[in-house]
Amino acid sequence: MATSPIAAPEAPVHLNPIKTVFGIFFSPKATFQDIVRKPGWVAPMAVLIAISIALSVSLARHADWIEVSKDQIAKSKFASRQIDQLTDDQKAVAYQQAAQRSKIIRYVRGFVGWPMLLLISGAIYLGVFKLIGGARVNFVTAFAITAFADLPVGLKELISIPVVFLKDPASIDPDNFLASNPAAIFANDLAPWQLVPLAFLDIFSIWALLLVAIGFSAADPKKLPFGKSLGIAVGVTLAFMFLFTGLAWVLS
C-alpha cells in the first residue's frame, strides 16, 4: 500500500515593514515573534526620525524660544545667579543667544536624537537582559526590539505636532510638549528634580515599556517569561529615573 509523502511544515510568512509597524500597536506579541525571527530596524527608525524632524521644525518655528530660555534659566540656581549679575541690555543679549542655541539643539535632536537614544538604550537592554535574565539575544535583535517598542513614543510626537500650533508660543515646553504625564500639569508648581519622576509616568512611555517586555519575552520565552521580562524592564526604567532625578537635583 502506497504511503503519501509527509508534507514539510510551511515556513512562517514574514510581515512586510508596514504591517510590522502597525502590528506593534494592534498585535504586539505576534508581531514581535515575527521580528525576532528576522530582526529589522530600518522601518521603525525611519518612522521615528521622520516624525521627530517634523516635530522639531514645528517647535523651532512656533515656540517662543526667548521665553523658553528665560524659564530654563530661572529653574537653575547657578544660571539665575549668573544672569542676575548682568545689566538689562546684557540680559537681553544672553536670552537671545540662549534662544538661538536651544533652537539649533532642537533641530539637531530631530535628526540624530532617535538613532543615539536607540543605540544606547538597545545596548543597555541587551546587557541587562543577558546579565539578569540570561537572555540568548544578540545586539541586532535587541536593537530591533527597542526600535519597534518605542513607536508609541513616536505616536506621542506625531500627536504633538498639531498641538504645538494650537498652543500659545510662550506656553510651549519643548521638553514636555504634550500633557500625557503629570509633569506637564505641575510644571509651574514643582522644582525641576521633582518633575523628573512625574515625567516617567508618561502614558506613551509606559506603553513602550510594556512593549519592551513583550519583545524580549518573545525573543527568549524560556529564559524570559513575560513577568520576568517586565520586571527587568521596569528595573532599568527606575534606575534611569533615580539617575536623572539626582542629576536634576544637583543642577537645580
C-alpha positions as CSV (number, residue, x, y, z in Angstrom):
1,M,0.0,0.0,0.0
2,A,1.5,3.3,-1.1
3,T,2.0,5.9,1.5
4,S,1.6,9.6,0.8
5,P,4.6,11.8,1.4
6,I,4.6,13.8,4.6
7,A,4.3,17.5,3.7
8,A,7.0,19.7,5.1
9,P,5.9,22.3,7.5
10,E,5.4,25.7,5.9
11,A,7.8,28.4,6.8
12,P,6.1,31.3,8.7
13,V,5.3,34.2,6.4
14,H,7.4,37.3,7.3
15,L,5.4,40.5,7.7
16,N,6.3,43.4,5.4
17,P,7.7,46.6,7.2
18,I,4.4,48.5,7.0
19,K,2.4,45.6,8.5
20,T,5.1,45.2,11.2
21,V,4.9,48.8,12.2
22,F,1.1,48.7,12.5
23,G,1.2,45.3,14.1
24,I,3.1,46.7,17.1
25,F,0.0,48.7,18.0
26,F,-2.6,46.1,17.4
27,S,-1.0,42.7,17.8
28,P,2.3,43.2,19.6
29,K,3.0,39.6,20.7
30,A,2.6,38.1,17.3
31,T,4.5,41.0,15.7
32,F,7.5,40.7,18.0
33,Q,7.6,36.9,17.4
34,D,7.9,37.8,13.7
35,I,10.5,40.5,14.4
36,V,12.8,38.2,16.4
37,R,12.7,35.6,13.6
38,K,14.1,38.2,11.2
39,P,15.2,41.3,13.0
40,G,15.0,44.6,11.2
41,W,15.1,48.1,12.4
42,V,15.0,50.3,9.3
43,A,11.2,50.8,9.2
44,P,10.7,51.9,12.8
45,M,13.9,54.1,12.7
46,A,12.7,55.8,9.5
47,V,9.3,56.5,11.1
48,L,10.7,57.8,14.3
49,I,13.2,60.1,12.6
50,A,10.6,61.5,10.1
51,I,8.2,62.3,12.9
52,S,11.0,63.8,15.1
53,I,12.1,66.1,12.3
54,A,8.6,67.3,11.7
55,L,8.1,67.9,15.4
56,S,11.4,69.7,15.7
57,V,10.6,72.0,12.8
58,S,7.2,72.8,14.3
59,L,8.7,73.6,17.7
60,A,11.6,75.6,16.2
61,R,9.2,77.8,14.2
62,H,6.3,78.2,16.6
63,A,7.7,78.1,20.2
64,D,8.8,81.4,21.8
65,W,12.4,80.5,22.4
66,I,13.2,83.7,24.4
67,E,10.5,82.7,26.9
68,V,11.7,79.1,26.9
69,S,15.3,80.3,27.6
70,K,14.1,82.6,30.4
71,D,12.2,79.7,32.0
72,Q,15.1,77.3,31.8
73,I,17.5,79.8,33.3
74,A,15.0,80.6,36.1
75,K,14.9,76.9,37.0
76,S,18.6,76.7,37.5
77,K,20.1,78.4,40.6
78,F,23.6,78.7,39.0
79,A,22.2,80.2,35.8
80,S,20.0,82.5,37.7
81,R,22.9,83.9,39.7
82,Q,24.9,84.4,36.6
83,I,22.1,86.3,34.7
84,D,21.3,88.4,37.7
85,Q,24.8,90.0,37.6
86,L,24.2,91.3,34.1
87,T,22.7,94.6,33.0
88,D,19.3,94.7,31.2
89,D,21.0,95.0,27.8
90,Q,23.3,92.2,28.6
91,K,20.4,90.0,29.8
92,A,18.6,90.6,26.5
93,V,21.6,89.5,24.6
94,A,22.1,86.5,26.8
95,Y,18.5,85.4,26.4
96,Q,18.7,85.8,22.6
97,Q,21.9,83.8,22.4
98,A,20.4,81.1,24.6
99,A,17.3,81.0,22.4
100,Q,19.4,80.5,19.3
101,R,21.3,77.7,20.9
102,S,18.2,76.0,22.1
103,K,16.6,76.2,18.6
104,I,19.7,74.7,17.0
105,I,19.8,71.9,19.5
106,R,16.2,71.2,18.8
107,Y,16.9,70.8,15.1
108,V,19.9,68.6,15.8
109,R,17.8,66.4,18.1
110,G,15.3,65.9,15.3
111,F,17.9,64.3,13.1
112,V,20.2,62.4,15.5
113,G,18.2,62.1,18.7
114,W,16.4,58.8,18.0
115,P,19.4,57.0,16.5
116,M,21.6,57.9,19.5
117,L,18.8,57.1,22.0
118,L,18.0,53.7,20.5
119,L,21.7,52.7,20.2
120,I,22.3,53.5,23.9
121,S,19.0,52.0,25.2
122,G,19.4,48.9,23.0
123,A,22.9,48.3,24.3
124,I,21.7,48.8,27.9
125,Y,18.7,46.5,27.5
126,L,20.9,43.8,25.9
127,G,23.4,43.9,28.7
128,V,20.8,43.9,31.5
129,F,18.6,41.2,29.9
130,K,21.7,39.0,29.4
131,L,23.1,39.6,32.8
132,I,20.0,39.3,34.9
133,G,17.7,37.2,32.7
134,G,20.2,35.1,30.8
135,A,18.6,36.1,27.5
136,R,20.1,34.4,24.4
137,V,19.7,37.6,22.3
138,N,22.2,39.4,20.0
139,F,22.5,43.1,19.6
140,V,20.7,43.3,16.3
141,T,17.6,41.6,17.8
142,A,17.8,43.8,20.9
143,F,18.1,46.9,18.8
144,A,15.2,45.9,16.6
145,I,13.0,45.2,19.7
146,T,13.9,48.6,21.2
147,A,13.2,50.5,18.0
148,F,9.8,48.9,17.5
149,A,8.9,49.2,21.2
150,D,9.5,53.0,21.0
151,L,6.9,53.5,18.3
152,P,4.3,54.6,20.8
153,V,6.6,57.5,21.8
154,G,6.8,58.4,18.1
155,L,2.9,58.4,18.1
156,K,3.1,60.9,21.0
157,E,5.4,63.1,19.0
158,L,3.1,62.8,16.0
159,I,0.0,63.9,18.0
160,S,2.1,66.7,19.5
161,I,2.7,68.4,16.1
162,P,-0.9,69.9,15.7
163,V,-1.0,70.5,19.5
164,V,2.1,72.7,19.2
165,F,0.4,75.0,16.7
166,L,-2.7,75.3,18.9
167,K,-0.8,76.4,21.9
168,D,0.4,79.9,22.8
169,P,4.0,80.0,21.7
170,A,5.1,81.3,25.2
171,S,3.5,78.4,26.9
172,I,5.2,75.6,24.9
173,D,7.7,73.5,26.8
174,P,10.0,71.9,24.2
175,D,10.9,69.1,26.6
176,N,7.4,68.2,27.7
177,F,5.0,69.3,24.9
178,L,2.0,67.1,25.5
179,A,0.0,66.6,28.7
180,S,0.5,62.8,28.7
181,N,2.2,62.8,32.1
182,P,1.8,64.6,35.5
183,A,4.9,66.6,35.0
184,A,3.2,68.6,32.2
185,I,0.4,69.5,34.6
186,F,2.6,70.5,37.6
187,A,5.4,72.1,35.6
188,N,5.0,75.6,37.2
189,D,4.4,74.3,40.7
190,L,7.3,71.9,41.4
191,A,11.1,72.0,41.3
192,P,12.8,70.5,38.2
193,W,14.1,67.5,40.2
194,Q,10.5,66.8,41.5
195,L,9.2,66.8,37.9
196,V,11.5,64.1,36.7
197,P,9.7,61.1,38.4
198,L,6.4,62.5,37.2
199,A,7.7,62.7,33.6
200,F,8.5,59.0,33.8
201,L,4.8,58.3,34.4
202,D,4.0,59.2,30.8
203,I,1.2,57.1,29.2
204,F,3.2,56.6,26.0
205,S,6.4,55.7,27.8
206,I,4.7,53.1,29.9
207,W,3.2,51.7,26.7
208,A,6.7,51.5,25.2
209,L,8.0,49.8,28.4
210,L,5.3,47.1,28.1
211,L,6.3,46.5,24.5
212,V,10.0,46.1,25.5
213,A,8.9,43.4,28.0
214,I,6.8,41.7,25.3
215,G,9.6,41.9,22.8
216,F,12.4,40.4,24.9
217,S,10.0,37.7,26.1
218,A,9.2,36.8,22.5
219,A,13.0,36.7,21.8
220,D,13.6,34.1,24.5
221,P,10.4,32.8,26.1
222,K,12.1,30.1,28.1
223,K,14.5,32.3,29.8
224,L,12.2,35.4,29.9
225,P,8.6,34.7,30.6
226,F,6.6,38.0,30.4
227,G,6.5,38.6,34.2
228,K,10.3,38.4,34.5
229,S,10.9,40.4,31.3
230,L,8.6,43.1,32.6
231,G,10.3,43.2,36.0
232,I,13.7,43.7,34.3
233,A,12.4,46.4,32.0
234,V,10.8,48.3,35.0
235,G,14.1,48.0,36.9
236,V,16.0,49.6,34.1
237,T,13.4,52.4,34.0
238,L,13.6,53.0,37.7
239,A,17.4,53.1,37.6
240,F,17.2,55.9,34.9
241,M,14.5,57.7,36.9
242,F,16.7,57.9,40.0
243,L,19.8,58.9,38.0
244,F,18.1,61.8,36.2
245,T,16.3,62.9,39.4
246,G,19.6,63.1,41.1
247,L,21.2,65.0,38.3
248,A,18.3,67.4,38.2
249,W,18.6,68.0,41.9
250,V,22.3,68.7,41.7
251,L,21.9,71.1,38.8
252,S,18.8,72.9,40.1
